[in-house]
Amino acid sequence: MRYRTSTVRSRLGSVLDHDTERPACGPASEHTDGAGATMLITDLPYGPKAAEIARKAVAVALHGVEEVLLDDARLITSELATNAFSSGSPPLVLCVDRTNPTTGGLEVEITVTDGGCSQRAPSSPQAPGEEAESGRGLVIVEALADAWSLTTGAHGTRAWCRLTREARPSTPST
C-alpha cells in the first residue's frame, strides 16, 4: 500500500472538510496580510506502526518549535493514532495544522481520522485502574491539549486537539 503526504505552506491557512471528516487543504496563496501557516496531511499505516509514523510526521511539521511543545504534540499524536488503529478502521489520516496568528504566538491543531467504529465516543475520558496496561490515551490528550474533541461514527471517527503558545515578549538587547 502506498501512502501519501502533502504539505502546504501559505499565508491564509487551511480548511478542514467537515462534510467528509477528512482533512483537506485549501489552495496555497501568497497573500501577505494573514498569519503564516503550514499544514501537513499524511496517510498512516493501519497497523502498529501508525503511532511511530505519526510522531515522525509531527516532528517534520513542527520543526523549529520549542522542545516542550514538540514533546506534547508528539505524545498526543501518538495516542490519537494508537486509538485510531486499535478502535477504528482504515483509512487512517493525520493532519497537522501549524499557524502563527497575527497577534503572535503559535497554534497547532492535530487531527486523526479513521474509517469509523461501532463504539460511541466517551463523554469524558475515564482514567483506567492503576494496573491497567492501556486506556490512558484520552486522559493524556485532555491533560496536555488546550482544547480537544472526539467524534465517533460507523462511517468515520475524528479526534482533534489544539495546542497554543502565547507570544513571548522580546527582550531588548544591551
N, C-alpha and C positions, 0 to 999 in steps of 0.2 A: 504494500500500500504506500502511495506517495503522499506526503504531507506538504501543505503549502503554508508559506509565511509571507506576510506583506507588512511593510512599514510605511507609514505616511507621515511626512513632516510638513506641517503647514502653519499658517498664521491664524486660520479660522477654527481649528479644532476638528472634531469628528462627529459622526452621527451614529447612534445605535438604532438599528432597525427593530423597533418594538413589535412589528407585525409578525415576524418570524422568530423573534427572540434569538436571532443570530447576529453577531456583530457585523457591521458593515462600515466601510469608510466613505466619508463624503469626499468630494473632489478636492485635490490639493489646490492651494491658491497662494499667490504671492502678496496678498493683502497685508499691509504692514501696521494697521491700526489695532489689530486684535492681539490676543495673548498667543505666545508661541506654543506649539503643541506637537506631540509625537504620539502616534498610535501604532501599536504592533498587534497584528492578528495572526494566530498560528493554529493549525490543526494539531491536536495532541494525539499520541497513540492511545488506542483503547487497550490499556494493559498496565502492568505495574510500573512501567517507565514514564507514565503520564506526569507524575509529580516531578521527577527529575528533569524532564524536558521543559516543564512549565517554569521551574526555578531558573533554569538557564535562560529562557526567553525573557523573564522579568529582569534578570541581570543585564541583558542587552538593552532592553527598553529603558531601563533606569540608570544607564551608565553615567557616572559622574555625580550621582546624588549622595547625600550623607549616608554613611555606613549603617546607622541605626534605622533609617527609613528603608534602605535596601534590605536589611535583615528582616524587618517586619513584613515587607512586601513579598519576599521570597517564602517566608513561613506561611503567610496567609494563602498565597497561590498554591503552595504545596498541599495545604489542607483542602482547598477547594477542588483541586484536580484529583486528589485521592478520593474525596467524596463522590465526585462525578463518575469516576471509574467504578467504585465499589457499589454505588447505589443507582447509577443511571445506565444509559445505553449509548452506543455510538450514534453520531459522531461527537467527539469532544473538541471544543474550540475555546481558545484563550484569547482574550482581548485586553491589552494594557494601554490605557489612555493617559498620557502624561501632559499636563498643561501648566503653564506659568501664567497665572492671572495677571491682568494689567496692574493690579494692586500689589503685586509681588507675591512671593511665596511659591509653593508648589502643590499641585493637586494630582493625585494618582487614582485612577479608577481601574479596578481589576474585575473582569467578568469571565466566568467559566460557564459555558453552556454544554448541555448534552442532549441526547435524543429523547430523554424522558424516563420516568419511572412511575411505578404504581403507588409509591408511598406519598403521603401528604407531608408538606413542609411543617416542621415544628413551629409552634407559636413563639417559643423562645428555647434556646439551646439548654439542655439539661446536662449537668456535669455527671460523668459516669462515676461509679464507685472507685475507691482507691486502688483496687486490684485489677480493674478493667484494663485491657490492653488496647482498646480503641474507644472512640466516641467523644474525643475531646476537640475535634476539628472546629465545629461551630462555636464552641466556648472560646477557643483561641481567637477566631476571627472577631467575635464580639468584643473581646478584651483589647485587641490591637487596632481595629478599624474605627474611624470616626463615624462611619455610617455603613450599614450593610443590609442586604435583603436576600431572601431565598424564595424563589417561586418554583413550585414543582407541578408537573403535569404529565399525563401519559404521552404527550407529543413533544415535550421539551422541558428542561429544567434550566433555570438561570440563577446562578449565585453571583452576587455583585457586592463590591465594597469600595469605600473611598478612604484614602489616607490624605491628610492635608498637613502642610507645614507652613507656618507663617513666615513672612519675610523677616530676615534678621536685620536689625538696624546696622548701617555701615559705621565702622569706627574710623574717625579721622586719623590720617597718618601724620606723625610728627617728625 
